[in-house]
Amino acid sequence: MKLPTKPWTLLYQIYRQVLPQVRTELAAWEKIATQIPDEELRNQALASLKDKRFHCEGGAVYGLLARNKQKDIIRFIVAYQTISDYLDNLCDRSTSLSEQDFRRLHESLLHALDPEVEPGNYYAFREEQEDGYLCSLVTTCQEVLRNCPGFLNAQPYMQQLAGYYCDLQVYKHVAEDKREALLESWFARVEQEVPQMSWYEFSACAGSTLGVFCLAAYAAEDGRSGTDFEQVKEGYFPWLQGLHIMLDYFIDQEEDRIEGDLNFVSYYQSEEEMTERMRYIKEQADRHVLALPDASFHRMINKGLLAIYLADEKVQADPKVKRQARQFIRFGGMPTVFFYMNMWMYRGA
């Protein structure tokens, strides 16, 4: 199966091949979620499937990289992203502020990348319990990866990125007066592993699942070495993942302020500093994907990321954010404008 090389051919394949399967997968998980016996867990599972479905729609684009294994990898991506979104809901609106509880919940994301591990009770440190939804998601991920010829070579890098992600989710959701200290201390421990950046920019880079999806897609093929997968990981982490999550926080600024949630964009000292750092992160993301196989595809993803987030209705509702968004759209040139107009019409429809 040939990869798209132009924005319009990419969109054609997304609409014809990717989105229909994503809808089918999400409908199946929704049916299972409705059977969760605990009301709070059931409500959060259903809310994440409804309100965050665009995360699965966007992430599933990486299924195209898997060529003939596209359906399998989209199945993995939807299941893995659904775990992430569900846990984010549980932690954001949690009945708990326990680091131990959050750590245990997020073990599910690590187990999903290890087919040798038996899923367990991820609710051991909280009052609410359910009887299989989260374990079913984990098992689905394991089943897909078990049948990927390149998985064993990709696994260490997938687990490294997932480890960063889980650490972030634990530290950012604890009691408000502890969050910053924990995140800064964590950054101090890993600062030598990444290029020069602030603790909040590193936290954003850790908060994306795109690198895991890309590695999974390439693992569907045989013949790639550990060095090949390391190159893929470095193409996505930290810069492309940072671009992804900084855009996510950019559009959520007002919502996070109202809810009292941590927002990494708010730590910039001025609008000018934020704009320049976003430009720099986007340029670094473009530069680092040049060394990857299918480089033109990954560059289109960068341009599409800008469009996906900046076409969000939250941007349109805030004149200040909308004005800033116009500057970001210019970073991506005409392909981003094309994606932006398409996404704006798609979401309106």
Phi, psi and omega in degrees: 000128185277136177285145176291145181242352180234154180305319183287327176287328175297313180297322179300314180291325178298312183290325185272327188247316190279303188298320178301319179291321178301316179298319179295315180296315181294323178297322179294318179291326177297320179298319178291320182297328180295344182266359179297125186289325182284127186297315182297313179295320178298315180297318181290323178296314181292322179296320180294322179293326181279311190275340185241021183299333182293340174297316178292319180298317179289314182296327184293348175304329180293345174301332180299330180293339184276359178050249185289346177260021186305314183297319179297315183290324175297321176300316177298312184300315181296317180295315182293316180293328177294322173301310182302312183292321178297312180294325178297319176297315181299320183279321179298316183246044192282151169275001182228153171234026187275124176299322179298318178296312182296322179296317180294317178303316186280353170301335179300324180290327177285319178295328179298339180259012180223093184298347180276350184266136176276123177303144184237200178271101182279359180253022188300332185248027175219162184289318183289144179223152173222170192244036171146346184301306183294319178297324178295321177297315179299313182299321178299315177300314181299319182297318180294312184295327179301331183259013177265118185302327183264008189299317184299326177285330181276334190306314181302324182282325174297317180292325177298312180295321178294324177298316175301314182299314182295318177302314179302311184297326177292308186291325185283347185253357178288185182307141188304324183282357181249345190300305186299317181298318179294318180293319179293320178295319177299314180299320179301328181285333186243005187304326182287349182272352186228162175298170182295125178195172179277166179296326182282331174290319176299318179301319177296317180299327181284344191270011182252149175258003186296322179297320177298318181295317181296317178297318178298319181297316179288333177292343178293343178262158174262160171098357178267138182271171175301324178297322177299316181288328175297321178297319177296315179301315181289337175290333183256328181243127011263341200288312182294319176297322178296319177300315180304307188280328175297323175294321178299314179290328179301315183281344183262010187305310184290317179300316180292325178297316180294318184277349183076023180271153179294136177223116188288335177295330184293348182277348175293144185285338182204166176297323181295317179297316180301314182298316181292321179291322176297320177298315182296315180299318179296318179295320178294321178299315178299317184293320186284336179278351180297332182276356185274154167299148180060043186302323182295326177296314182293326176294322176296324177299317178303314181291324178291326178302314178304315183292316183302314183281322185284346174272000182295146182298335178294329176291317183294335185278346184240110184304321180294313180294322179297319178296316178296322182299325180300324178294318181295322179300322179296333178302325187269352179071198186297323177301321179293321177298318178299310179298320182299311181297321180294315180295322181297317179289321180298315181290326176296321179290000000 
